[in-house]
Amino acid sequence: MAMASAMDLSPPTFFLSGTSTSSSSPSLRRLSSISVPGFRRHSYRKLQILCQATAGTEPQSGLSVSGSKLAARSGQDRLLKVPISNIRNFSIIAHIDHGKSTLADKLLQVTGTVQNRDMKEQFLDNMDLERERGITIKLQAARMRYVYEDTPYCLNLIDTPGHVDFSYEVSRSLAACEGALLVVDASQGVEAQTLANVYLALENNLEIIPVLNKIDLPGAEPEKVLREIEEVIGLDCSKAIFCSAKEGIGITEILDAIVQRIPAPLDTAGNPLRALIFDSYYDPYRGVIVYFRVIDGKVKKGDRIFFMASGKDYFADEVGVLSPNQIQVDELYAGEVGYIAASVRSVADARVGDTITHYSRKAESSLPGYEEATPMVFCGLFPVDADQFPDLRDALEKLQLNDAALKFEPETSSAMGFGFRCGFLGLLHMEIVQERLEREYNLNLITTAPSVVYRVNSVNGDTTLCSNPSRLPDPGQRKSVEEPYVKIELLTPKDYIGALMELAQERRGEFKEMKYIAENRASILYELPLAEMVGDFFDQLKSRTKGYASMEYSVIGYRESDLIKLDILINAEMVEPLSTIVHRDKAYSVGRALTQKLKELIPRQMFKVPIQACIGSKVIASEALSAIRKDVLAKCYGGDISRKKKLLKKQAAGKKRMKAIGRVDVPQEAFMAVLKLEREVL
C-alpha cells in the first residue's frame, strides 16, 4: 500500500497521442511532455484530453499540421491580387440533399477561408429557413485562396440550390462561372435534378467535373454510379473524384482538379467596364447591395457607375468581395466576383441581369443578361390586417430584388380585401416566399389556393390569359380554354413503377415512354396538366415510393381541355373567392367536397341557408344549413292541432321574410379552411 501511494504521488509525464517530442512545432514540443507534481492518476486522463484539445488543430481533411497552417495562411491572404490566369470561377450543382452545402463547408475550411472556431454546418446557408429545412434556397458566393504547386490561385465558389423550384437561381450562378462541380450521391445515383442541372451547365459551355460524394456510406456503390453517369448523362468519368465531404476525403483532389481543369476567365481588363449582376438584396441602411461578376474592365471604389437597363447612375461607395462575408477592397477587375454598395434606394434601379458600366466610359453594348423567369403557379396573398397592405407591397418589392423569379400584381377580393396575385416557379417556391414575407417583414398573410394560367380563346377571335377564376369570360363568350402541360420525368426504383404510373394516370397524365437507366432504376416520362401537379403531386410521389423517387419537369405548351368554372352559391349569392377552374370530370367530386366543408364551417343562421356548387346555372352538388328555430309550441299544453299549425305557419312566414332580406357572412376561418381543402381536392 505504501508503495502504491508513493506511485500515486509521483509527478506524472504526459505524452500527446498523434504528436512526437521531435515535432518541428515549438508549441507541440512544449505540450508533448508535461510533468505535473501532485496530480493523482484519476486526473491524468482529463489533463491528457485537455492537452489533445489544445494541440489538436489538425483538420479532418487529412492535411498535415504544416498543410493546415499553410491553408490558414492562404485563407488570410485571400484578398491579395492574383493574375487573371490564376482566377477560377466555379459552381456546385447537384440534386437536392446530395451534399452540396457540406462540400462547400469543407472547401471553405480546408482553404482557411473560415476558421475552425467560426465553422458551423451549412455555413453558406445563412437563412433560418434554410437551416430548419436542410435545403439551399439562395445562391451564395465565396472567395477562396488556394496554393497549388507554390502558386496562389483565387477560387470563386457559388453554391446553388438543388430543388427544381429554384432552378432559376442555378441558371444565374452558372452564367457567372467557367466550370462546375457535379456532385452525385454515391448511394443514390443520378436523380432528376442531376440531369436538369447538367443540361443547364452544358448550355452555358461549362467544364464539368464529376464528384462522387458520400463514398463512406455503407450503401455507397461508386462504380455503379459512375456507369450511370456515363450512360445517362454521357460525361467522361475517367477522371471522376471520389470524396466524402463529411469525413474530408478527397477535398484536396477536388481543389487540385478545379485549378487544373477549369479554364481561367478571359483577360479583358483593358476594355470598358461591363459587369453582370447575378444577385442583389436590400439593406435598410445601405440600400440595394448588388452581387456581380466583372466580365470586362475594372471598377474601383468611388467610381461613377451606370446601370445600362435602368439608365440610372450612382457612385460606388463600397466595393468588395464575398469571402464569404463582405470584405472591402479597393478594386475589382475582369474575372473577379464581388459586391457594390452605391446607396441605391429604389429597388427598380438595380435589377438582376442588368449590366454595370462606367458613366464616363460606357460600354458599347450590354451583356445578354438572363432569360426572364416564367411563373408557373399563381396564388393570392392578402394581409390579415388591411392596414398592412402598403407594408406587403414594399416587402414584395424588396423580396423581388432578392428573388428575381417572383412576379406580382395588385388584386382585389370581395372576401379578403386588397392584396396581390403572385406568380411562382413551383409550390415550394410559393411556400418559401410566404414564410420569408411573414418572418423577415413581420406580416400576417392569407394565401389562396394555387392555380395556373389558362389561355381563353373567345368567339370573337381574341385570346386572353386568365390566372384568376373570377376573370374567366362567360360560357357564351368563350370558344375554348387551354391549360399548360408539362413534360415530367420520374426516376424511381423498379419496385415503385406501378405506383407512380397509377398516380400519373389519376392526374390525367399521358404516358410517353419508360426506360431502364440502370439494372434496378427506371425513368418514366409523362405529359400531364400543370394544374394537376400544383396540388399534392410531389407529396404523393414521395409517399408512394417511400421517398426514393425524384422528379423533374418542364413546360411544353398549352393544350385545349374540357375546363369549366365551378361557382359556389351561398343563399343564392355567388361567393367569388371560392370559385375554381376544374376539369369537367372532376367537377362533381370537388363541388361535393366544398359544399360539405362549408356546411361544417358556416355558423347557422335564423333561416335555412342553401349551399350550392354550380356550373353556370346547373346545380351539381348541394347542402343546406338548417335554421336556428325557436320552439313556438312550448306554450301549447294541449288544445287543438290547428292552434299549433297556425303558430308554425306564422314562424315559417317570418323565416321566409328573413331569408329574402338576410345576408350570410362567411367567416375568415371558413375561407381559410376551404382554401386548404381546395389544395387537397384540386
C-alpha positions as CSV (number, residue, x, y, z in Angstrom):
1,M,0.0,0.0,0.0
2,A,2.8,2.4,0.9
3,M,4.4,1.6,-2.5
4,A,1.1,2.3,-4.2
5,S,0.6,5.6,-2.5
6,A,4.2,6.6,-3.4
7,M,3.5,5.8,-7.0
8,D,0.3,7.9,-6.9
9,L,2.1,10.9,-5.7
10,S,5.0,10.7,-8.2
11,P,4.8,13.6,-10.7
12,P,3.4,12.2,-14.0
13,T,4.6,12.8,-17.5
14,F,2.1,13.1,-20.3
15,F,2.6,12.3,-24.0
16,L,0.1,13.6,-26.5
17,S,-1.2,11.0,-28.9
18,G,-0.5,11.7,-32.6
19,T,2.5,14.0,-31.7
20,S,6.2,13.5,-31.3
21,T,8.6,15.2,-29.0
22,S,10.8,15.8,-32.0
23,S,8.0,17.7,-33.7
24,S,9.0,20.8,-35.7
25,S,6.4,22.9,-33.9
26,P,7.7,24.6,-30.7
27,S,4.2,24.6,-29.2
28,L,3.8,20.9,-29.8
29,R,7.3,20.3,-28.3
30,R,6.3,22.2,-25.2
31,L,3.0,20.3,-24.9
32,S,4.3,16.9,-25.8
33,S,5.8,16.3,-22.4
34,I,4.3,17.8,-19.3
35,S,5.4,17.0,-15.8
36,V,2.8,17.9,-13.1
37,P,3.6,17.3,-9.4
38,G,0.8,16.5,-7.0
39,F,-1.6,15.0,-9.7
40,R,-3.3,11.7,-8.9
41,R,-3.8,9.0,-11.5
42,H,-7.5,9.6,-12.0
43,S,-6.7,13.2,-13.1
44,Y,-4.3,12.1,-15.8
45,R,-6.9,11.2,-18.4
46,K,-8.7,14.6,-18.0
47,L,-5.4,16.5,-18.5
48,Q,-4.4,14.3,-21.4
49,I,-7.7,15.1,-23.2
50,L,-7.3,18.8,-22.4
51,C,-3.8,18.8,-23.9
52,Q,-5.1,17.0,-27.0
53,A,-7.8,19.6,-27.5
54,T,-5.3,22.4,-27.2
55,A,-2.9,20.8,-29.7
56,G,-5.4,19.1,-32.0
57,T,-5.5,21.6,-34.8
58,E,-5.2,19.0,-37.5
59,P,-8.2,19.2,-39.7
60,Q,-10.4,16.2,-40.6
61,S,-9.4,16.6,-44.3
62,G,-6.3,14.6,-43.8
63,L,-3.9,17.5,-44.3
64,S,-0.8,17.6,-42.2
65,V,-0.3,20.1,-39.4
66,S,2.0,22.2,-41.7
67,G,-0.5,21.8,-44.5
68,S,-3.4,23.1,-42.4
69,K,-1.2,26.1,-41.3
70,L,-0.4,26.8,-45.0
71,A,-4.1,26.6,-45.8
72,A,-4.9,29.0,-42.9
73,R,-2.3,31.4,-44.1
74,S,-3.6,31.2,-47.6
75,G,-7.1,31.9,-46.3
76,Q,-5.8,35.1,-44.5
77,D,-4.1,36.2,-47.7
78,R,-7.2,35.7,-49.9
79,L,-7.6,39.4,-50.6
80,L,-4.2,39.6,-52.3
81,K,-4.5,40.0,-56.0
82,V,-3.5,37.3,-58.5
83,P,-3.1,37.3,-62.3
84,I,-6.4,36.8,-64.2
85,S,-4.9,33.5,-65.5
86,N,-4.9,32.3,-61.8
87,I,-8.6,33.0,-61.2
88,R,-11.1,30.1,-61.2
89,N,-14.9,30.7,-61.1
90,F,-16.9,27.6,-60.4
91,S,-20.3,26.5,-59.1
92,I,-21.5,23.4,-57.3
93,I,-24.6,21.7,-58.8
94,A,-26.4,18.6,-57.7
95,H,-29.8,17.1,-56.8
96,I,-31.3,18.2,-53.5
97,D,-29.7,16.5,-50.5
98,H,-26.6,15.2,-52.3
99,G,-24.2,17.1,-50.1
100,K,-23.5,20.4,-51.9
101,S,-23.6,22.6,-48.8
102,T,-21.4,20.1,-46.8
103,L,-18.8,20.1,-49.6
104,A,-18.9,23.9,-49.8
105,D,-18.3,23.9,-46.0
106,K,-15.3,21.7,-46.3
107,L,-13.8,23.7,-49.2
108,L,-14.1,26.8,-47.0
109,Q,-12.5,25.1,-44.1
110,V,-9.6,23.4,-45.9
111,T,-8.6,26.6,-47.8
112,G,-8.7,28.6,-44.5
113,T,-11.4,30.9,-45.7
114,V,-13.4,30.1,-42.5
115,Q,-11.5,29.4,-39.3
116,N,-12.4,26.2,-37.4
117,R,-13.8,28.2,-34.4
118,D,-16.2,30.0,-36.7
119,M,-17.3,26.9,-38.6
120,K,-20.8,25.6,-38.5
121,E,-22.8,23.2,-40.6
122,Q,-24.4,24.7,-43.8
123,F,-22.1,27.8,-43.3
124,L,-23.3,29.4,-46.6
125,D,-27.0,28.8,-45.8
126,N,-27.5,32.0,-43.8
127,M,-31.3,31.9,-43.7
128,D,-33.0,30.3,-40.7
129,L,-35.5,28.8,-43.1
130,E,-32.6,27.0,-45.0
131,R,-31.2,25.6,-41.8
132,E,-34.6,24.4,-40.5
133,R,-35.5,22.6,-43.7
134,G,-32.0,21.5,-44.6
135,I,-32.2,22.9,-48.1
136,T,-30.4,25.7,-50.0
137,I,-32.8,28.4,-51.2
138,K,-30.4,31.2,-52.3
139,L,-27.2,31.0,-54.2
140,Q,-24.2,32.1,-52.2
141,A,-20.8,33.3,-53.3
142,A,-17.4,32.9,-51.5
143,R,-13.9,33.8,-52.5
144,M,-11.1,31.4,-51.5
145,R,-7.3,31.3,-52.0
146,Y,-5.6,28.0,-52.7
147,V,-1.9,27.4,-53.2
148,Y,-1.2,24.8,-55.9
149,E,2.4,23.9,-56.7
150,D,3.6,27.0,-54.8
151,T,1.4,29.3,-57.0
152,P,-1.6,31.1,-55.3
153,Y,-5.0,30.8,-57.1
154,C,-8.2,32.7,-56.4
155,L,-11.2,30.4,-56.4
156,N,-14.7,32.0,-56.6
157,L,-17.3,29.5,-55.4
158,I,-21.0,29.9,-56.0
159,D,-23.2,27.4,-54.0
160,T,-26.5,26.7,-55.6
161,P,-29.9,25.3,-54.6
162,G,-30.9,21.7,-55.6
163,H,-34.7,21.8,-55.8
164,V,-36.4,22.1,-59.2
165,D,-38.3,25.2,-58.0
166,F,-35.1,27.2,-57.6
167,S,-33.5,26.3,-61.0
168,Y,-33.6,30.0,-61.9
169,E,-31.0,30.6,-59.1
170,V,-28.9,27.8,-60.6
171,S,-29.0,29.2,-64.1
172,R,-28.0,32.7,-62.9
173,S,-25.0,31.3,-61.0
174,L,-23.8,29.2,-63.9
175,A,-23.8,32.2,-66.2
176,A,-21.2,33.8,-63.9
177,C,-18.8,30.7,-64.0
178,E,-16.5,28.8,-66.3
179,G,-16.8,25.5,-64.6
180,A,-19.0,23.4,-62.3
181,L,-18.6,20.5,-59.8
182,L,-21.3,18.0,-60.5
183,V,-21.9,16.3,-57.1
184,V,-23.7,12.9,-57.2
185,D,-24.6,10.9,-54.1
186,A,-22.7,7.5,-54.4
187,S,-25.5,5.7,-52.6
188,Q,-28.5,7.3,-54.6
189,G,-27.0,7.8,-58.0
190,V,-28.3,10.0,-60.8
191,E,-31.6,11.7,-60.0
192,A,-33.9,14.0,-61.8
193,Q,-32.4,17.3,-60.8
194,T,-28.9,16.0,-61.5
195,L,-29.9,15.7,-65.2
196,A,-31.6,19.1,-65.3
197,N,-28.6,20.9,-63.7
198,V,-26.1,19.1,-66.1
199,Y,-28.1,20.3,-69.1
200,L,-28.1,23.9,-67.7
201,A,-24.3,23.7,-67.3
202,L,-23.8,22.3,-70.8
203,E,-26.0,25.2,-72.2
204,N,-23.5,27.6,-70.7
205,N,-20.5,25.7,-72.1
206,L,-19.0,25.0,-68.7
207,E,-16.3,22.5,-67.8
208,I,-18.0,19.8,-65.7
209,I,-16.0,17.9,-63.0
210,P,-17.9,14.8,-61.8
211,V,-17.6,14.3,-58.0
212,L,-19.0,11.2,-56.2
213,N,-19.9,12.2,-52.7
214,K,-20.8,10.1,-49.6
215,I,-18.5,7.2,-50.5
216,D,-18.1,6.5,-46.8
217,L,-21.7,5.3,-46.5
218,P,-22.3,1.6,-46.2
219,G,-24.7,1.6,-49.1
220,A,-22.4,3.5,-51.5
221,E,-21.8,2.0,-54.9
222,P,-19.4,4.4,-56.6
223,E,-18.5,2.1,-59.6
224,K,-22.2,1.5,-60.4
225,V,-23.0,5.3,-60.1
226,L,-20.0,6.1,-62.4
227,R,-21.5,3.8,-65.1
228,E,-24.9,5.5,-64.5
229,I,-23.4,9.0,-65.1
230,E,-21.6,7.8,-68.3
231,E,-24.7,6.0,-69.7
232,V,-27.4,8.5,-68.7
233,I,-25.6,11.9,-68.9
234,G,-22.8,11.0,-71.3
235,L,-20.0,12.5,-69.3
236,D,-16.5,11.0,-69.3
237,C,-15.9,9.8,-65.7
238,S,-12.4,8.5,-66.2
239,K,-11.2,11.5,-64.0
240,A,-14.1,11.5,-61.6
241,I,-13.2,12.3,-58.0
242,F,-14.3,10.1,-55.1
243,C,-15.0,12.1,-51.9
244,S,-16.7,12.3,-48.6
245,A,-17.4,15.9,-47.7
246,K,-18.4,14.9,-44.2
247,E,-15.2,12.9,-43.5
248,G,-13.0,15.3,-45.5
249,I,-11.9,12.6,-48.0
250,G,-10.8,13.8,-51.5
251,I,-11.1,17.5,-50.8
252,T,-7.6,18.3,-51.8
253,E,-8.1,16.4,-55.0
254,I,-11.2,18.5,-55.8
255,L,-9.2,21.7,-55.3
256,D,-6.4,20.5,-57.5
257,A,-8.9,19.5,-60.2
258,I,-10.5,23.0,-60.1
259,V,-7.2,24.6,-60.7
260,Q,-6.1,22.1,-63.4
261,R,-9.3,21.6,-65.4
262,I,-11.5,24.7,-65.1
263,P,-10.4,27.4,-67.6
264,A,-9.4,30.9,-66.4
265,P,-11.6,33.9,-67.4
266,L,-10.6,36.0,-70.5
267,D,-8.1,38.8,-69.8
268,T,-10.2,41.8,-70.8
269,A,-9.2,44.2,-68.0
270,G,-8.3,46.9,-70.5
271,N,-11.8,47.1,-72.1
272,P,-14.6,49.4,-70.9
273,L,-16.3,48.1,-67.7
274,R,-19.1,45.5,-68.1
275,A,-20.2,43.6,-65.0
276,L,-23.2,41.2,-64.8
277,I,-25.5,41.5,-61.8
278,F,-26.3,37.9,-60.7
279,D,-27.9,38.7,-57.4
280,S,-28.9,41.5,-55.1
281,Y,-30.7,42.3,-51.8
282,Y,-32.0,45.3,-49.9
283,D,-30.2,46.6,-46.9
284,P,-32.2,49.1,-44.8
285,Y,-29.0,51.1,-44.0
286,R,-27.0,50.9,-47.3
287,G,-29.7,50.5,-49.9
288,V,-29.5,47.9,-52.7
289,I,-26.4,45.7,-52.4
290,V,-25.5,44.2,-55.8
291,Y,-23.6,41.0,-56.4
292,F,-21.8,40.9,-59.7
293,R,-19.2,39.3,-61.9
294,V,-16.8,41.6,-63.7
295,I,-16.7,40.4,-67.4
296,D,-14.6,43.3,-68.9
297,G,-12.6,46.2,-67.4
298,K,-12.1,47.3,-63.8
299,V,-14.2,49.0,-61.1
300,K,-12.8,51.0,-58.1
301,K,-14.3,52.5,-55.0
302,G,-15.6,56.0,-55.8
303,D,-16.2,55.3,-59.5
304,R,-19.4,56.7,-61.0
305,I,-21.2,53.7,-62.3
306,F,-24.1,53.4,-64.7
307,F,-26.8,50.7,-64.8
308,M,-27.5,50.2,-68.5
309,A,-31.0,48.7,-68.3
310,S,-32.5,51.2,-65.8
311,G,-30.4,54.2,-67.1
312,K,-29.5,55.3,-63.5
313,D,-26.1,56.3,-62.3
314,Y,-24.6,56.2,-58.8
315,F,-21.2,56.5,-57.1
316,A,-19.7,53.3,-55.8
317,D,-19.4,54.0,-52.1
318,E,-18.1,50.5,-51.3
319,V,-16.6,47.8,-53.5
320,G,-15.7,44.4,-52.0
321,V,-15.5,40.6,-52.2
322,L,-17.6,37.9,-50.6
323,S,-15.3,35.7,-48.6
324,P,-18.0,34.6,-47.6
325,N,-18.7,37.7,-45.5
326,Q,-18.4,41.1,-47.2
327,I,-14.8,42.4,-47.2
328,Q,-14.0,45.8,-48.7
329,V,-11.3,46.1,-51.4
330,D,-10.1,49.0,-53.5
331,E,-10.5,47.5,-57.0
332,L,-12.0,44.5,-58.8
333,Y,-11.0,43.6,-62.4
334,A,-12.1,41.2,-65.1
335,G,-12.9,37.7,-63.9
336,E,-13.5,38.6,-60.3
337,V,-16.7,38.3,-58.3
338,G,-17.8,40.9,-55.7
339,Y,-20.4,43.3,-54.5
340,I,-21.1,47.1,-54.8
341,A,-22.9,49.3,-52.3
342,A,-23.8,52.6,-54.0
343,S,-26.7,54.0,-51.8
344,V,-29.3,52.7,-54.4
345,R,-32.6,53.4,-52.7
346,S,-35.0,52.4,-55.4
347,V,-35.2,48.6,-55.8
348,A,-36.1,49.1,-59.5
349,D,-32.8,50.7,-60.4
350,A,-30.6,47.7,-60.0
351,R,-32.2,44.5,-61.3
352,V,-30.7,41.1,-61.6
353,G,-29.4,40.6,-65.2
354,D,-28.5,44.3,-65.7
355,T,-25.1,45.4,-66.8
356,I,-22.9,47.8,-64.8
357,T,-20.5,50.1,-66.7
358,H,-18.7,53.4,-66.1
359,Y,-20.7,56.6,-66.5
360,S,-17.8,58.4,-68.3
361,R,-16.7,55.5,-70.4
362,K,-19.8,53.5,-71.3
363,A,-19.6,50.1,-72.9
364,E,-21.0,49.8,-76.4
365,S,-23.4,47.0,-75.7
366,S,-24.9,45.5,-72.5
367,L,-24.4,41.8,-71.6
368,P,-27.1,39.3,-72.7
369,G,-28.4,39.1,-69.1
370,Y,-30.8,36.3,-68.2
371,E,-33.9,34.9,-69.7
372,E,-36.9,36.1,-67.9
373,A,-38.3,33.6,-65.4
374,T,-41.8,32.4,-66.4
375,P,-44.1,31.9,-63.3
376,M,-46.0,28.6,-63.4
377,V,-48.0,28.7,-60.2
378,F,-50.2,31.6,-59.0
379,C,-51.9,32.4,-55.8
380,G,-53.4,35.4,-54.0
381,L,-51.6,36.9,-51.0
382,F,-53.7,39.1,-48.7
383,P,-52.8,40.7,-45.4
384,V,-55.0,39.6,-42.5
385,D,-54.9,43.2,-41.3
386,A,-56.0,45.5,-44.2
387,D,-53.7,48.3,-42.8
388,Q,-50.7,46.1,-43.7
389,F,-51.3,46.4,-47.5
390,P,-48.7,49.1,-48.1
391,D,-46.2,47.1,-46.0
392,L,-46.9,44.0,-48.1
393,R,-46.3,45.9,-51.3
394,D,-42.9,47.2,-50.0
395,A,-42.0,43.8,-48.8
396,L,-42.8,42.2,-52.1
397,E,-40.7,44.8,-54.0
398,K,-37.7,44.2,-51.7
399,L,-38.1,40.4,-51.9
400,Q,-38.3,40.5,-55.7
401,L,-34.9,42.2,-55.7
402,N,-33.5,39.1,-53.9
403,D,-35.7,36.6,-55.7
404,A,-35.9,37.6,-59.4
405,A,-38.3,34.7,-60.2
406,L,-41.1,36.3,-58.1
407,K,-43.8,38.2,-60.0
408,F,-46.8,40.0,-58.5
409,E,-49.7,42.4,-59.4
410,P,-52.4,44.0,-57.3
411,E,-55.7,42.2,-56.8
412,T,-59.0,42.9,-55.0
413,S,-61.2,40.3,-53.4
414,S,-64.7,40.8,-52.1
415,A,-63.9,38.5,-49.2
416,M,-60.3,39.4,-48.3
417,G,-59.9,43.0,-49.5
418,F,-56.8,44.3,-51.2
419,G,-53.9,42.0,-51.9
420,F,-51.6,40.7,-54.6
421,R,-51.7,38.0,-57.2
422,C,-48.3,36.4,-57.1
423,G,-46.5,34.1,-59.6
424,F,-44.0,31.4,-58.6
425,L,-41.9,28.8,-60.2
426,G,-43.5,26.0,-58.1
427,L,-45.2,25.0,-54.9
428,L,-42.1,25.0,-52.7
429,H,-41.1,28.4,-54.1
430,M,-44.6,29.7,-53.1
431,E,-44.3,28.3,-49.6
432,I,-40.8,29.7,-49.1
433,V,-41.8,33.2,-50.3
434,Q,-44.8,33.2,-47.9
435,E,-42.6,32.2,-45.0
436,R,-40.0,34.8,-45.8
437,L,-42.6,37.5,-46.0
438,E,-44.0,36.5,-42.6
439,R,-40.6,36.1,-40.9
440,E,-38.4,38.9,-42.5
441,Y,-41.1,41.5,-42.8
442,N,-43.4,40.6,-39.8
443,L,-46.6,40.2,-42.0
444,N,-49.6,38.1,-41.2
445,L,-50.8,36.7,-44.5
446,I,-53.7,34.7,-46.1
447,T,-52.8,32.5,-49.1
448,T,-55.4,31.4,-51.6
449,A,-55.3,28.0,-53.3
450,P,-52.6,27.8,-56.0
451,S,-53.7,28.0,-59.6
452,V,-52.2,28.1,-63.1
453,V,-52.5,30.5,-66.1
454,Y,-55.2,29.4,-68.6
455,R,-55.4,30.6,-72.2
456,V,-59.0,31.5,-73.2
457,N,-60.0,31.7,-76.9
458,S,-63.0,33.9,-77.3
459,V,-65.7,33.6,-80.1
460,N,-64.6,37.0,-81.5
461,G,-61.1,35.6,-82.1
462,D,-59.3,37.2,-79.1
463,T,-57.0,35.2,-76.9
464,T,-56.6,36.2,-73.2
465,L,-54.6,34.8,-70.3
466,C,-56.5,34.1,-67.1
467,S,-55.0,33.1,-63.8
468,N,-58.0,34.1,-61.6
469,P,-61.3,32.2,-61.9
470,S,-63.3,35.4,-61.4
471,R,-61.8,36.8,-64.6
472,L,-62.9,33.9,-66.8
473,P,-65.3,35.1,-69.5
474,D,-68.9,33.8,-69.6
475,P,-69.5,30.5,-71.3
476,G,-71.3,32.3,-74.2
477,Q,-68.2,34.4,-74.9
478,R,-65.5,31.7,-74.8
479,K,-64.8,29.3,-77.6
480,S,-62.3,27.1,-75.8
481,V,-60.0,27.0,-72.8
482,E,-56.4,25.8,-73.0
483,E,-54.2,24.8,-70.0
484,P,-50.4,24.5,-69.6
485,Y,-49.0,21.0,-69.9
486,V,-45.7,19.8,-68.5
487,K,-43.3,17.0,-69.5
488,I,-42.4,15.2,-66.3
489,E,-39.6,12.7,-65.8
490,L,-39.9,10.4,-62.9
491,L,-36.8,8.5,-61.7
492,T,-37.7,5.6,-59.5
493,P,-36.5,2.2,-58.3
494,K,-38.3,-0.5,-60.3
495,D,-40.4,-1.7,-57.3
496,Y,-42.4,1.5,-57.4
497,I,-43.1,1.8,-61.2
498,G,-46.7,0.6,-60.8
499,A,-47.5,3.0,-58.0
500,L,-46.1,6.0,-60.0
501,M,-47.9,5.1,-63.2
502,E,-51.2,4.8,-61.2
503,L,-50.5,8.3,-59.7
504,A,-49.9,9.8,-63.1
505,Q,-52.9,8.3,-64.7
506,E,-55.1,9.6,-61.9
507,R,-53.8,13.1,-62.7
508,R,-54.9,12.9,-66.4
509,G,-51.3,12.0,-67.4
510,E,-50.4,10.8,-70.9
511,F,-47.8,8.0,-70.9
512,K,-44.9,8.6,-73.3
513,E,-42.0,6.2,-72.6
514,M,-40.2,4.2,-69.9
515,K,-36.6,3.1,-70.0
516,Y,-34.2,1.5,-67.5
517,I,-31.2,3.7,-66.8
518,A,-29.7,1.0,-64.6
519,E,-30.5,-2.5,-63.5
520,N,-33.0,-1.5,-60.9
521,R,-33.8,2.1,-61.7
522,A,-36.2,3.3,-64.3
523,S,-37.1,6.6,-66.0
524,I,-40.8,7.2,-66.7
525,L,-41.9,10.0,-69.0
526,Y,-45.4,11.5,-68.8
527,E,-47.1,14.6,-70.1
528,L,-49.8,15.9,-67.8
529,P,-51.6,19.2,-67.0
530,L,-49.7,21.6,-64.7
531,A,-52.9,22.2,-62.7
532,E,-52.8,18.5,-61.7
533,M,-49.3,18.9,-60.4
534,V,-49.6,22.1,-58.3
535,G,-51.5,20.3,-55.6
536,D,-50.1,17.4,-53.6
537,F,-48.5,15.6,-56.5
538,F,-44.9,15.8,-55.1
539,D,-46.1,14.7,-51.6
540,Q,-47.9,11.7,-53.2
541,L,-44.9,10.9,-55.3
542,K,-42.7,10.7,-52.2
543,S,-45.2,8.8,-50.0
544,R,-46.0,6.2,-52.7
545,T,-42.3,5.4,-53.2
546,K,-41.1,5.8,-49.6
547,G,-39.0,8.8,-50.6
548,Y,-36.9,7.0,-53.2
549,A,-38.3,8.6,-56.4
550,S,-37.4,12.0,-57.8
551,M,-39.0,14.2,-60.5
552,E,-38.1,17.0,-62.9
553,Y,-40.5,18.8,-65.1
554,S,-40.6,21.5,-67.8
555,V,-43.5,23.3,-69.5
556,I,-44.1,22.1,-73.1
557,G,-47.0,24.4,-74.1
558,Y,-50.8,24.8,-73.9
559,R,-53.5,22.2,-74.9
560,E,-57.2,22.5,-75.2
561,S,-59.1,20.8,-72.3
562,D,-62.7,20.5,-71.2
563,L,-62.4,23.0,-68.4
564,I,-65.3,24.7,-66.6
565,K,-65.7,27.3,-63.9
566,L,-67.2,25.9,-60.7
567,D,-69.1,28.5,-58.7
568,I,-70.2,28.3,-55.1
569,L,-73.5,29.9,-54.1
570,I,-74.4,30.6,-50.5
571,N,-78.1,31.6,-50.0
572,A,-78.3,32.1,-53.8
573,E,-75.4,34.6,-53.7
574,M,-72.2,33.8,-55.6
575,V,-69.0,33.8,-53.4
576,E,-66.4,34.9,-55.9
577,P,-63.2,33.9,-53.9
578,L,-64.4,30.3,-53.7
579,S,-64.8,29.9,-57.5
580,T,-62.4,27.5,-59.1
581,I,-61.5,26.3,-62.6
582,V,-61.6,22.5,-62.8
583,H,-61.9,19.7,-65.4
584,R,-65.4,18.6,-66.1
585,D,-64.7,15.1,-65.0
586,K,-63.6,16.3,-61.5
587,A,-66.3,18.9,-61.1
588,Y,-68.8,16.8,-59.1
589,S,-66.2,15.5,-56.6
590,V,-64.7,18.9,-56.0
591,G,-68.2,20.5,-55.7
592,R,-69.4,17.9,-53.2
593,A,-66.2,18.3,-51.1
594,L,-66.5,22.1,-51.0
595,T,-70.2,22.2,-50.1
596,Q,-69.8,19.6,-47.3
597,K,-66.9,21.6,-45.8
598,L,-68.7,24.9,-46.0
599,K,-71.7,23.3,-44.2
600,E,-69.4,22.4,-41.3
601,L,-67.8,25.9,-41.1
602,I,-70.5,28.5,-41.7
603,P,-72.4,29.3,-38.5
604,R,-76.2,28.6,-38.5
605,Q,-78.5,31.5,-39.2
606,M,-82.1,32.3,-38.2
607,F,-83.2,31.0,-41.6
608,K,-82.3,28.0,-43.8
609,V,-79.2,28.5,-45.9
610,P,-78.7,26.5,-49.1
611,I,-75.0,25.9,-50.2
612,Q,-74.7,25.0,-53.8
613,A,-71.9,24.2,-56.3
614,C,-72.9,25.2,-59.8
615,I,-71.6,25.0,-63.4
616,G,-73.3,28.0,-64.9
617,S,-76.9,27.7,-63.8
618,K,-76.8,23.9,-63.3
619,V,-76.5,22.8,-59.6
620,I,-74.3,19.7,-59.3
621,A,-73.9,19.5,-55.5
622,S,-75.9,21.0,-52.7
623,E,-76.0,21.1,-48.9
624,A,-78.3,23.1,-46.6
625,L,-77.7,24.7,-43.2
626,S,-80.9,24.2,-41.1
627,A,-82.2,27.3,-39.4
628,I,-81.9,28.1,-35.7
629,R,-85.5,27.7,-34.5
630,K,-87.4,29.0,-31.5
631,D,-89.7,26.4,-30.1
632,V,-93.0,28.2,-30.7
633,L,-95.0,25.2,-29.5
634,A,-93.6,25.3,-26.0
635,K,-96.5,27.4,-24.7
636,C,-99.1,24.9,-26.1
637,Y,-100.0,22.5,-23.3
638,G,-102.8,20.9,-25.3
639,G,-105.7,22.2,-27.3
640,D,-106.5,21.7,-30.9
641,I,-103.8,20.8,-33.6
642,S,-105.0,23.8,-35.7
643,R,-103.5,26.1,-33.0
644,K,-100.1,24.5,-33.4
645,K,-100.3,24.7,-37.1
646,K,-101.1,28.4,-37.0
647,L,-98.1,29.1,-34.9
648,L,-95.7,27.0,-37.1
649,K,-97.1,28.7,-40.2
650,K,-96.5,32.1,-38.7
651,Q,-92.9,31.2,-37.9
652,A,-92.3,29.8,-41.4
653,A,-93.6,33.1,-42.9
654,G,-91.2,35.1,-40.7
655,K,-88.2,32.8,-41.8
656,K,-89.2,33.3,-45.4
657,R,-89.2,37.1,-45.0
658,M,-85.8,37.0,-43.1
659,K,-84.3,34.8,-45.9
660,A,-85.3,37.3,-48.5
661,I,-83.5,40.2,-46.8
662,G,-81.0,38.2,-44.7
663,R,-77.3,38.0,-45.6
664,V,-74.8,35.3,-44.7
665,D,-71.4,36.4,-43.6
666,V,-68.8,33.7,-44.3
667,P,-66.2,33.9,-41.5
668,Q,-62.5,34.2,-42.4
669,E,-61.8,30.8,-40.8
670,A,-64.2,29.2,-43.3
671,F,-62.4,30.8,-46.2
672,M,-59.0,29.5,-44.9
673,A,-60.3,26.0,-44.4
674,V,-61.9,25.9,-47.8
675,L,-58.8,27.2,-49.5
676,K,-56.8,24.5,-47.7
677,L,-59.4,21.9,-48.9
678,E,-59.1,23.2,-52.5
679,R,-55.4,22.5,-52.4
680,E,-56.2,18.9,-51.4
681,V,-59.0,18.1,-53.8
682,L,-57.9,20.0,-56.9
